[in-house]
Structure formats: C-alpha cells, structure tokens
Amino acid sequence: MFDTAGARNRVLTNVILAVRDLVVPVEPSSVVTNDLLQFLDMIETLSDLAVQTGGEALAVRGFYFNRVERNTRAHRDNMEDVREGLAETAYRVSAPCIPKTTLIEKAASARAPVVTEFPAEPVSQSYREVFADLFEEFT
C-alpha cells in the first residue's frame, strides 16, 4: 500500500505505475471534486502506458470520501455530485466515509495507522468499513 499526496507529480505517477489496484480517497471539497475527471483521465492514460510496456492494466478498486464533515451542506452536495458523476462509469464509490478528525493527524505524527494508534475510535471503525466495502473478498 502506498499513500501519496494527491498532487499530480512524478512520485504519484510512479506509485500508480507500480501498483495493480488503486483505492482513491476523495476529499469532498469543490476543488477536489472538480479535478476528479482529470485524475481519472490520468489513471486511464497510465493504465494504457502500463499495458503498452508489458505490464498489467490498473484496477481502480474504488473511491472513498475522506475528511468528511457531514454537517456541512457543501460536503454533502459535493459527495452527491461525485456519486452521480461516477454512477455512469465502472468506478465504485464506497458507501462508508472517513470523518474529519484530528486523530488522523495525530496518528500520522506518530507514524502509525490510525486503526492501530486509535483502534477503538469511530474513525478507525470507518476505515474498517471502507476496507470491507472495497475489499469484500478479504472480509
């Protein structure tokens, strides 16, 4: 598993080319959701490149919403827009979401996954639910 910054750069490109399955976090802000189609084009281009160079096509396992503030209308609206936009594609959007919480940053500061640093917290349960939704064969 690799977790990189979302900006399109050489590191992200190389990580995408190095993996077979992608799970894409989507922050439900208008800036991120507006760039989603461009990101999907990049994934398709990189997938084609992988096949042309003798590798395997990339499989997008799905998308999940990260840093969600359910009490804000903008987040709810942006999530709905993404779900509607991806409904006509083969891409899957996980029903469970990861809430915005400072525990994620605290776990990152400790250089540990949030599910091991704070296993009993609701955010950890949310990550487990996203995993179960996108990787049914492992649960």
N, C-alpha and C positions, 0 to 999 in steps of 0.2 A: 504494500500500500504506500502511496505517495500522497502527500498533501502539499500543494504549492500555492503560491499567491495566484490570484486569478488573472493578473495582467498577462497579456499575450507577449511572451518573451521567449528567449532561447531555452531557458530552463523548462518552462511549461511545455514547449514544443517537444523537447527531448523526452520529458516524462511521458507525454501522451504517446509518443512513438515507442516507448519502452514497455508499455503495458498492453494487456489484451482487453481488459474490462475497465470501463470508466464509470465512476459514480460522481455526479456533478452537483456540488452544492450551489444553491441559488439564493442569494440574499434578496428578499422581496422589496428592493428599492427600485424606483423607476429607472435609474441609470443602469443598473444591472439587468433588469428585465428587457430594456431596450437593446442591449448588446447581445442578448441571448441568441438571436438568429445569426448574427455574425460569428459567434462562437460555434454554433452548430455547423456553419459552413466550413470553419477551420477544422473541426473534427472530421468532417467528410473528406476534405482535401488531404488531411494527414492520413486518414484511413486508406484512401486511394494510393498515396505515396508508399505506405507500408506494404500494400499488396504488390505494387509495381516493383518494389525492391526485394521481393521474395518473402515478405513477412505475412502476417495474418491481418485481416481486416479488424478494425477496432469495434468492440461491442460496447455500446453505452447501456449499462445496466439500468440506469435511470437517474432521475434528478430528485433532489430533496431540498426543501426550504430550510435555510439556516438563519439564525439570529432573528427569529420571527417575534414580532410584537403583535400579538393577536388583538390587542385592544386599540390598535391604530387602523383607521379605515384605509389608509394608503397601503399598508401591508396586505390587508385582506383583498383590496382591489387588485394589487399587483400579482398576488398569488392566483387570483381568479383569471387574470389576463394570461399568465403563463400556462395555467392548466388548459385554458381554451386554445391558446396558440399551439400547444403540443398535442392536443387531442386528435388532430388530423394527421399526426406523424406516428411513427412506430415507437417513439420515445415514451417512456413511462415516468410519471411523477408520483413519488411516494406520498401516500396519504398522511402518515405521521410527519411532524415537523420538529425542528430543533428550536426551542425558545431562546430568546436573547437573555443571557445571564453572564454575570461577571465570573462565574465558576469556570467557564471555558478559558478565559484569560488566565485565571489562577492556575489551572491545570497546565496550560501552555508554559507559564513561568516556571513551573516545577518540572517541565519537560516530561510530562506524563499524560496519557489519555485521560479525558475527563471521567470515563467509565471506571478507571482504576483508582484515580485520585479521589473521586466523589461517587462511589458506587451506589449509594442509597438515595442520591438526589434525583429529583424528577428529570433533570436534563439527561442524566445517564440512562434512565428508562426510555427517554425519547430516542436516544441513539440506538438503543437495543431494538426499539420498534421499527426504526428506519431500516436497520440491518435486516431484520426479519422480513420486512416487506420487500426489499430489493434482492435478498438472497434466500429465498424460501427453501431452496434445497439444502441449506446448511442449518436450518432450524427445526 
